[in-house]
Amino acid sequence: MCIAVYIPEKKNLTDQQIKNCFANNPDGAGIMWQENGKVHIQKGFFKVEELIKAFREIPITVPRGLHCRIATSGKISTECCHPFPIIKDIKSMGRAECIVDSAVIHNGVISFCTPHEGLLSPFSDTMVFARDFLYPMGNKINTQAFKILFEQSNTSKLLIFNKDKIIRMGTWIEDGGVYFSNSGYKDTWKEGTSAAFTGKKFSNKAAMDANNYAFQQIFMNMPVTSITSSVDANNGFWQIVDSKTTVTDIADIANAKAGVAYCIEVADASKNVSISKAAKFEKITAEWKPTQVGDYILVVLDSDGNFLELELLS
């Protein structure tokens, strides 16, 4: 639903804030600033680099407004980008550059001004509102009565610049002295981690070290190690058959501990590995003879030193 930004004199936006505004509202952008008793408008930016360049060319000593659009009424075009001069001629509102007495930026939807053609319309709800309501009111826009009436009747935000006044209507977010109509300027990327597997709780670190971390499995990436000439539990509980594997008949998982599940998975189907239903694996349901990548067997060492099958795919 767009984002409007008011940047008072001597305040500024970072490039990243502008990029965030544009990325979240990519249907065209525009800027306005108050200088020498006039309001300057530039709009129709459809590349964020061009928007940033134009914004940086405005003196930081003047108040500025910025708008990035998501089209809800009115086509995606330069003409329907904000800001708009507050004038009677709706066609002239669409000029890419102009210098005027007053201009408006809007965030929200003014339903009673929405054109019937919707996104196919050559003009938007804000343009209709500026022509039919803001322009006829003239200097009465600057009154507290109009501000209260507007804010009580809808949830939109307005930013109006004229030759000597700046009017903000609605609820805005103040951040570093800059005012935003919503949080669309913020970074949405969040770094974080979570435990995919957790293990046994130990009373102290020395006890966990003595266990060689066998019961402690906390990771996010797949914690696999390659099987070489044998399967050794000290290399981890999840091991794969790949190009490094030389063993063919797996008869044991060395250094396995009771109660720990161990997974052997095939990553290279050209390796003819197998586990016979014999000796330490006599309790599995059948001989494991994998034939394709992704086949696996999941076993656990029981109290008598043999392996019990938990899952098997082959």
Secondary structure, DSSP 8 states (H G I E B T S, - for coil): --EEEEE-TT----HHHHHHHHHHS-S-EEEEEEETTEEEEEEEE-SHHHHHHHHHTS-TTS-EEEEE---SSS-SSSTTSS-EE--S-TTGGG-SEEEESEEEEEES--GGG--TTGGG-SS-HHHHHIIIIIHHHGGGGGSHHHHHHHHHH-S-EEEEEESS-EEEES--EEETTEEESSSTTS---------SS-----SSHHHHHHTTTTT----SS---EE--SSEEGGG-SEEEE-TT----B---EET--BT-EEEEEES-TTS--BB-SSGGGTTSSS-B---STT-EEEEEE-TTS-EEEEEEE-
